[in-house]
């Protein structure tokens, strides 16, 4: 279950919410009208309700073969093609979980050092590849995919290797679709009307999640319930829309220019990275949009705590708070007690982490004047994760429309890509 807690939001911000009820209802009606047009980039809104059991069984069959025969699955992709699945896998499995099938990520950077080190690690291992790209021409994954294919050919042989390559791509067009057809790769479809940063609910997210051992059916159930839960135009009944309006008020009325997503678990770092792309790429247009930043406490309190408390108050905070932790540690008592912390002996680390969170929120709200939106989960599991990711997607769409920008295009990205390609032709 997910709840929005606004107790640490200023009364002026909360009181402004009612002024947007009519506007939100009108935008929601427009969204539903656009959704009827299959060419609109809104296929993600109800994708989970339409995915067939046959498609899921096909994924399960392919993944089972990989789990039984391979040591490593290499997920090749960048942006929405890898952030969604990585966010989900880390959020559920943690960072250091040992599993029979290891998941590694390539094609998300042009770093020669990182790429060389991962390729070296993959040598002499039984590998499978999940290459994710709608076009098949995005520079980073396309270049690295060439390298990983060479390793796969050495591992399985030039005729057999294709059985261990999964291409998640467009159904009809693009270089990767053509390669999959020519080479005989197993192919799964990224729907044409779903953009990369909204694609975690499709095979883009589901296949790596399944390979990592996540309960994908529970994730989908969470998304399905979220589809119903956040389909209400009334912001008093729809927390996703309420969060969108809060962000809009913070930007336009309170004059904040950034939002900091705060997490208290290191294995939520990539969930925050996914969130940053979702909101940054959807809203950052026409010189508008909040700058999405993320901080992982308590770690970052020892590097950014001073700025949060006494620096330029240009941002507000949104905290993901989890009621029940996946694992816990009990603090032991020591005989000599040099650190004078025996008063915490026999307490759970979860208790201490919760105290740190609540104390920090109070210090930032009361003493620094920073509003803090609380997104509360009773626990982090696949069902709640599905709900949370859909919550953010629905909120992001409404937030973008409130500032009158298209949530689904990215014209600025195309500019740097064009310039980079022109320069690469000269080297």
KEBALO-159096 format. One record per residue (C-alpha): residue in one letter; x negated, y negated, z. Coordinates in steps of 0.001 Angstrom, whole numbers, plus 500000, padded with zeros to 6 digits. Example, Ala and Ser with C-alpha at 12.3 -4.5 7.8 and 13.67 -1.06 7.14 Angstrom:
2
A487700504500507800/S486330501060507140/
This chain:
427
X500000500000500000/X498831496469499166/X499890493332501037/X499173489631500536/X498379487886503828/X498515484075503699/X497988483260507369/X494601481712506565/X495960479432503840/X496571475757504553/X500179474710505006/X499873472201502152/X498935475023499789/X501671477360501037/X504296474616500858/X503428473958497221/X504376477478496135/X508106476766495940/X507475474049493344/X506420476670490780/X509308479136491016/X511072477817487918/X507866477606485871/X506811481140486814/X510252482512485940/X510064480827482513/X506555482197481862/X507670485672482941/X510586485526480480/X508165484480477750/X505803487354478633/X508652489856478346/X509658488366475012/X506086488560473677/X505712492102475010/X508349493278472538/X505934492346469736/X503621495355469429/X500840493153468034/X500666491125471265/X497707492086473486/X500004493320476230/X499945497065475711/X498325497518479136/X501457496241480914/X503298499562480583/X500591501875479202/X500649504114482289/X504353504840481846/X503832505897478236/X500697508040478445/X501587511587477445/X500850514756479365/X499286516110476168/X496776513242476147/X495893513821479787/X495483517567479204/X493181516857476270/X491042514646478532/X490995517311481246/X489875519989478785/X487009517889477438/X485922516759480889/X486015520279482311/X483593521470479632/X481210518633480494/X481471519277484237/X480720522978483747/X477871522660481245/X476173519307481860/X474101517643484565/X474649514016483554/X477377512045481812/X475985508915480155/X478635506194479908/X477579503842477118/X479415500527477064/X479392496909478167/X481896494482479678/X485359495986479984/X484108499166478354/X482178500116481471/X483024497740484341/X486483499239484909/X485384502876485221/X482266501968487201/X484322499831489584/X486769502679490137/X484149505410490564/X482067503397493036/X485129502215494978/X486298505790495573/X483097507864495611/X480734505338497132/X477226504602495902/X475179507530497194/X477623510433496908/X475908513564495642/X477863515360492946/X477212518136490489/X477778515834487504/X475902512559487835/X477267509466486075/X474756506965484676/X475396503793482688/X473613502546479588/X474323499987476892/X475297497352479473/X472072495358479081/X469248494631476655/X466691495116479425/X463886497250477965/X462669498305481423/X466038499520482695/X466827501252479412/X463430502956479194/X463621504164482797/X467093505654482383/X466126507318479091/X463066508795480794/X465263510101483607/X467542511780481050/X464770513689479336/X465057517481479780/X468523517146481325/X471742518620479953/X473572515439478983/X476951514439477633/X477772510991476277/X480918508887476564/X480386505953474218/X483073503290474618/X483538500549472035/X486520499441470010/X484383498103467155/X481301500261467472/X479105497303466527/X478595495547469879/X474852495104470065/X473904496514473479/X475845499816473419/X475285500372469695/X471494500137469970/X471243502302473080/X473720504870471736/X471219505584468970/X468580506390471578/X470849508592473695/X472024510525470638/X468407511412469906/X468101512846473425/X471340514775472997/X470080516277469735/X466910517434471461/X468954518851474320/X471650520723472377/X470299520838468836/X471260518690465829/X474306520801464966/X475718521407468451/X475132518028470114/X478325516445468731/X480391518703471015/X478973516745473936/X479781513276472618/X483069511551473456/X483898508449471450/X486492506144473021/X487338503722470248/X489905502341467817/X492304504835466243/X491749503795462637/X489035501184462228/X485480500379463262/X481997501815462986/X482368504146465970/X485584505617464609/X483808506265461328/X480845507871463111/X483139510050465214/X484880511322462102/X481626511929460222/X479778513611463110/X482699515457464698/X482712513685468067/X485672514192470379/X487702511007469967/X490056509118472292/X491905505939471441/X491668502414472823/X495048500989471771/X494773498067469371/X496968495905471604/X494794496316474722/X491657494235475204/X488525495517476934/X488972493776480283/X492509495187480586/X491579498703479430/X490795500517482710/X494245502182482601/X493450503842479241/X490922506569478313/X488259503865478747/X488671504222482503/X490393507566482858/X487758509798481213/X484740508674483304/X486929508626486420/X488054512178485718/X484460513271485102/X483453511783488470/X486092513896490199/X488630511151490903/X492310512044491156/X493393510385487929/X497039511422488320/X497165509602491669/X495543506540490056/X498169506561487303/X500956506959489888/X499630503866491646/X499675501935488382/X503201503124487559/X504506501984490933/X502691498662490517/X504380498161487146/X507749498262488927/X506552496369491996/X505140493396490053/X507889493134487437/X509869490551489397/X509904486935488213/X510533485640491744/X507238484738493452/X508852485410496814/X509164489054495746/X506100489396493500/X502726489124495262/X500801489239491977/X502564486119490744/X502283484514494187/X498505485048494104/X498403483519490610/X500262480429491829/X498001480132494879/X494975480097492587/X496645477452490424/X497441475266493437/X493887475610494753/X492545474442491385/X494988471668490551/X496194470333493936/X493430471226496399/X490831470500493674/X488745473648494145/X486557474659491221/X485626478218492247/X487056481314493911/X484845483681495897/X486016487289496078/X484756488644499391/X484260492350500053/X482873494093503127/X481847497349501435/X478788497672499143/X480656500227497059/X483167497482496136/X480486495389494432/X481414496633490956/X485100496141491717/X484156492496492231/X482121492522488996/X485169493851487125/X487315491132488749/X484812488460487680/X485021489484484048/X488800489785484162/X489362486263485451/X486301484570483955/X486899485760480394/X490679485338480599/X490769481819482067/X487501480113481189/X488727478139478172/X489394474519477212/X487184473386480142/X489649474999482539/X489606477892484979/X488201478650488407/X484632479923488457/X484926483517489763/X482073484422492097/X481686487323494504/X480009487863497850/X479467491125499713/X479559490612503462/X478044491083505921/X474940491410503705/X475462488054501982/X476217486289505256/X472467486463505852/X471752484699502570/X474880482643501746/X476533482285505157/X475001478866505737/X476296477554502409/X479766479001503019/X479968477330506405/X478343473951505776/X477725473607502029/X479797471959499313/X483387473199499893/X484026473644496185/X485569477116496530/X488233479045498383/X487958482699499374/X489890485865498612/X489074488811500874/X489764492477500169/X490414494020503591/X490749497779504055/X492526499157507123/X491157502694507126/X487572503325506038/X486666506381503993/X483862507347506380/X482574506066509707/X479604506074512094/X479533506066515914/X476879503878517539/X474705505883519982/X473550504736523415/X469812504352524001/X468043504739527323/X465830501633527193/X468325499325525424/X465633496972524131/X468115495274521756/X470679494767524558/X473385496320522385/X474406499236524577/X477717497448525154/X478568498582521598/X477573502203522221/X480280504765521400/X482111502227519260/X482733502919515599/X480893500853512997/X484301500242511420/X485394498366514569/X482309496184514421/X482733495521510704/X486355494471511291/X485295492084514060/X482658490599511742/X485263490135508999/X487885488497511201/X485313486275512917/X483922485128509564/X487361484399508138/X488217482390511256/X484938480452511139/X485348479627507461/X489036478663507770/X489022476795511079/X485532475284511076/X484725474948507361/X488251474361506058/X488080477134503471/X491381478767502580/X491251482574502568/X493719484762500699/X493817488208502304/X494535491202500072/X495100494050502519/X494959497748501674/X495882500381504225/X493027502437502747/X491002502668499557/X492197505696497608/X492963506308493951/X496652505425494333/X495936502092496016/X493105501373493574/X495510501793490653/X497888499355492329/X495122496877493123/X493667496798489610/X497109496360488071/X497878493638490638/X494801491702489513/X495609492141485805/X499190490937486220/X498062488011488390/X495353487073485899/X497799486934483008/X500180484662484925/X497314482512486228/X496055481890482691/X499495481010481380/X499997478574484266/X497054476590482961/X498266477022479372/X495457479182478010/X495572482523476198/X494583485298478659/X493605487703475895/X491120485972473603/X487466485052474160/X486400482502471539/X483359481397473541/X481939484914473511/X482173485041469738/X480047481877469434/X476999483251471255/X477344486602469476/X477286484866466098/X474218482805466965/X472405485843468360/X473085487935465263/X471856485158462990/X468634484902464977/X468129488687465080/X468196488836461294/X465041486714461293/X462887488882463567/
